[in-house]
Amino acid sequence: MEELMQRRSDLAIEAVAQFIGEASGEIKGIVKQEETVDELIVTCIDVLKGYEKKIGKKAGRYLSIDTSQLGLDTADKLEQTRKVFSTELQKLLSYKKIKDDATCLIIGLGNEQITPDALGPMTVDNVIVTRHLYEMNLMEQDPDYREVSALVPGVMGLTGIETYDIIESVVKKVKPDFLVVVDALAARAVTRVNKMIQMTDTGISPGSGVGNRRRKIDEESLGIPVIAIGIPTVVDAVSVTHDTIDLLIKHLGRSLMSREDGRHDYSVLDDEKGEDVDLEVSDANVRKELLGKVGMLSKEEKRQLLAEVLTPAGHNLIVTPKSIDSEMEDLSRLISNALNVALHPRIAFSA
């Protein structure tokens, strides 16, 4: 059951929250730094060697950009996020000592026939590829353009070939200096779906977030640096139910407090942004009165109980927002634009 609980999230920020919560600094094998850049919360997490098994994440650097405060509902906000995204990606490339003229292969993982899993292929559709121009001697070494190639390997259910085997073969033939892998991720919180961008130098295990773990695509297996970029597009029914119970407890708790104060304005939503505000009910007796024994459980205990109930019955479905079609267009364009600017750093971009 513990393995089940870990596999439902690809986000490092969710994995380390079980050990250090919202704290920053170096704690229990994790170094966490957080800052706000142009209304976006940027978190850098370094998982130290020797703590991988305990934390459930490979040792390395994880950068995340939380867009929930800003939102991505306008072209201006998408461009604002793109600027921060490009800058943080360039920092990660610099951290890995990847030079401006290093050749790159971009891999778009996922199934383009399934919308929430099509982030990788849709991103590749809009990246600037230049390798063929160099191969055909149509372009001399240009400081404004890096040599970039791209590949959408598909999924094993469609090709009959392990995704890693396709990538390994192409890497041996093309010989890029580094890889950028783009894939859709899974989250453990509904509030992070389509609102969190993660970059890491640890590579990726395709399908791990939904329990379909494939062979790892990383520096150890391929011999070159691998930068993985992803956005969570799905969440499981356990997480949806868990978050609903938490919201219900907060709502009922605020209702009780409002009545005691002679007020009735006990909405759990912020009027301006519609965000869930902090309404934790700290009184154990109140929680017990509201939901009995379930109200007394910790977050992880509630999650485990729900997994034990829903999973054997086959009800732990993987779900995605109903607006996923339009959001995937925006998110894939966001990633491709950020990649184009970060990989070709002297190119000016206009939305």
Solvent accessible surface area in square Angstrom, and as a share of the most:
residue,aa,sasa,rsa
1,M,92,0.41
2,E,135,0.61
3,E,134,0.60
4,L,18,0.09
5,M,24,0.11
6,Q,57,0.25
7,R,71,0.26
8,R,29,0.10
9,S,12,0.08
10,D,24,0.12
11,L,0,0.00
12,A,1,0.00
13,I,23,0.12
14,E,9,0.04
15,A,6,0.05
16,V,1,0.00
17,A,39,0.30
18,Q,72,0.32
19,F,48,0.20
20,I,16,0.08
21,G,29,0.28
22,E,142,0.63
23,A,44,0.34
24,S,63,0.41
25,G,33,0.31
26,E,124,0.56
27,I,57,0.29
28,K,113,0.48
29,G,5,0.05
30,I,0,0.00
31,V,38,0.22
32,K,4,0.02
33,Q,121,0.54
34,E,87,0.39
35,E,92,0.41
36,T,97,0.57
37,V,44,0.25
38,D,86,0.45
39,E,100,0.45
40,L,0,0.00
41,I,47,0.24
42,V,5,0.03
43,T,1,0.01
44,C,21,0.13
45,I,3,0.02
46,D,24,0.13
47,V,5,0.03
48,L,61,0.31
49,K,174,0.74
50,G,73,0.70
51,Y,83,0.31
52,E,57,0.25
53,K,200,0.85
54,K,110,0.47
55,I,1,0.00
56,G,43,0.41
57,K,34,0.15
58,K,60,0.25
59,A,21,0.16
60,G,20,0.19
61,R,57,0.21
62,Y,11,0.04
63,L,11,0.05
64,S,7,0.05
65,I,0,0.00
66,D,30,0.15
67,T,1,0.01
68,S,37,0.24
69,Q,79,0.35
70,L,15,0.07
71,G,23,0.22
72,L,32,0.16
73,D,112,0.58
74,T,63,0.37
75,A,68,0.53
76,D,117,0.60
77,K,61,0.26
78,L,34,0.17
79,E,29,0.13
80,Q,48,0.21
81,T,0,0.00
82,R,17,0.06
83,K,112,0.48
84,V,6,0.04
85,F,0,0.00
86,S,4,0.02
87,T,64,0.37
88,E,8,0.04
89,L,0,0.00
90,Q,61,0.27
91,K,110,0.47
92,L,1,0.00
93,L,8,0.04
94,S,77,0.50
95,Y,102,0.39
96,K,51,0.22
97,K,175,0.74
98,I,21,0.10
99,K,150,0.63
100,D,79,0.41
101,D,93,0.48
102,A,12,0.10
103,T,32,0.18
104,C,2,0.01
105,L,2,0.01
106,I,1,0.01
107,I,0,0.00
108,G,0,0.00
109,L,4,0.02
110,G,8,0.07
111,N,20,0.10
112,E,117,0.52
113,Q,139,0.62
114,I,92,0.47
115,T,45,0.26
116,P,24,0.15
117,D,44,0.23
118,A,3,0.02
119,L,0,0.00
120,G,0,0.00
121,P,5,0.03
122,M,40,0.18
123,T,0,0.00
124,V,22,0.13
125,D,112,0.58
126,N,48,0.25
127,V,15,0.09
128,I,64,0.32
129,V,60,0.34
130,T,3,0.01
131,R,61,0.22
132,H,88,0.39
133,L,49,0.24
134,Y,29,0.11
135,E,104,0.47
136,M,119,0.53
137,N,135,0.69
138,L,118,0.59
139,M,44,0.20
140,E,154,0.69
141,Q,125,0.56
142,D,43,0.22
143,P,96,0.60
144,D,58,0.30
145,Y,75,0.29
146,R,8,0.03
147,E,39,0.17
148,V,0,0.00
149,S,17,0.11
150,A,36,0.28
151,L,43,0.21
152,V,53,0.31
153,P,8,0.05
154,G,17,0.16
155,V,37,0.22
156,M,75,0.34
157,G,77,0.74
158,L,99,0.49
159,T,59,0.34
160,G,64,0.62
161,I,87,0.44
162,E,34,0.15
163,T,11,0.07
164,Y,2,0.01
165,D,60,0.31
166,I,36,0.18
167,I,0,0.00
168,E,48,0.21
169,S,69,0.45
170,V,37,0.21
171,V,14,0.08
172,K,133,0.56
173,K,164,0.69
174,V,34,0.20
175,K,149,0.63
176,P,7,0.04
177,D,71,0.37
178,F,0,0.00
179,L,0,0.00
180,V,0,0.00
181,V,0,0.00
182,V,0,0.00
183,D,9,0.05
184,A,17,0.13
185,L,12,0.06
186,A,5,0.04
187,A,0,0.00
188,R,16,0.06
189,A,18,0.14
190,V,65,0.37
191,T,93,0.54
192,R,60,0.22
193,V,8,0.04
194,N,7,0.04
195,K,88,0.37
196,M,2,0.01
197,I,2,0.01
198,Q,13,0.06
199,M,0,0.00
200,T,6,0.03
201,D,18,0.09
202,T,14,0.08
203,G,6,0.06
204,I,26,0.13
205,S,12,0.08
206,P,14,0.09
207,G,29,0.28
208,S,16,0.10
209,G,4,0.03
210,V,61,0.35
211,G,37,0.35
212,N,85,0.43
213,R,140,0.51
214,R,74,0.27
215,R,133,0.49
216,K,97,0.41
217,I,0,0.00
218,D,7,0.04
219,E,64,0.29
220,E,132,0.59
221,S,41,0.27
222,L,23,0.11
223,G,63,0.60
224,I,28,0.14
225,P,29,0.18
226,V,0,0.00
227,I,0,0.00
228,A,5,0.04
229,I,1,0.01
230,G,2,0.02
231,I,1,0.01
232,P,0,0.00
233,T,1,0.01
234,V,19,0.11
235,V,7,0.04
236,D,5,0.02
237,A,18,0.14
238,V,4,0.03
239,S,1,0.01
240,V,56,0.32
241,T,48,0.28
242,H,7,0.03
243,D,37,0.19
244,T,78,0.46
245,I,31,0.15
246,D,19,0.10
247,L,68,0.34
248,L,76,0.38
249,I,11,0.06
250,K,28,0.12
251,H,64,0.28
252,L,58,0.29
253,G,2,0.02
254,R,56,0.20
255,S,7,0.05
256,L,59,0.29
257,M,90,0.40
258,S,0,0.00
259,R,142,0.52
260,E,146,0.65
261,D,95,0.49
262,G,61,0.59
263,R,97,0.36
264,H,139,0.62
265,D,89,0.46
266,Y,59,0.23
267,S,67,0.43
268,V,12,0.07
269,L,94,0.47
270,D,54,0.28
271,D,142,0.74
272,E,160,0.72
273,K,115,0.49
274,G,44,0.43
275,E,50,0.22
276,D,67,0.35
277,V,50,0.29
278,D,123,0.64
279,L,19,0.10
280,E,101,0.45
281,V,13,0.08
282,S,106,0.68
283,D,71,0.37
284,A,42,0.32
285,N,117,0.60
286,V,38,0.22
287,R,59,0.21
288,K,115,0.49
289,E,137,0.61
290,L,37,0.18
291,L,52,0.26
292,G,30,0.29
293,K,173,0.73
294,V,53,0.30
295,G,2,0.02
296,M,83,0.37
297,L,52,0.26
298,S,59,0.38
299,K,105,0.44
300,E,72,0.32
301,E,91,0.41
302,K,12,0.05
303,R,22,0.08
304,Q,81,0.36
305,L,69,0.34
306,L,24,0.12
307,A,1,0.01
308,E,77,0.34
309,V,91,0.52
310,L,32,0.16
311,T,47,0.27
312,P,108,0.68
313,A,58,0.45
314,G,53,0.51
315,H,111,0.50
316,N,17,0.09
317,L,111,0.55
318,I,71,0.36
319,V,59,0.34
320,T,49,0.29
321,P,45,0.28
322,K,204,0.86
323,S,50,0.32
324,I,11,0.06
325,D,92,0.48
326,S,70,0.45
327,E,52,0.23
328,M,0,0.00
329,E,104,0.47
330,D,57,0.30
331,L,5,0.02
332,S,3,0.02
333,R,123,0.45
334,L,4,0.02
335,I,0,0.00
336,S,0,0.00
337,N,22,0.11
338,A,0,0.00
339,L,1,0.00
340,N,15,0.08
341,V,18,0.10
342,A,2,0.01
343,L,3,0.01
344,H,1,0.00
345,P,43,0.27
346,R,124,0.45
347,I,41,0.21
348,A,101,0.79
349,F,65,0.27
350,S,97,0.63
351,A,97,0.75
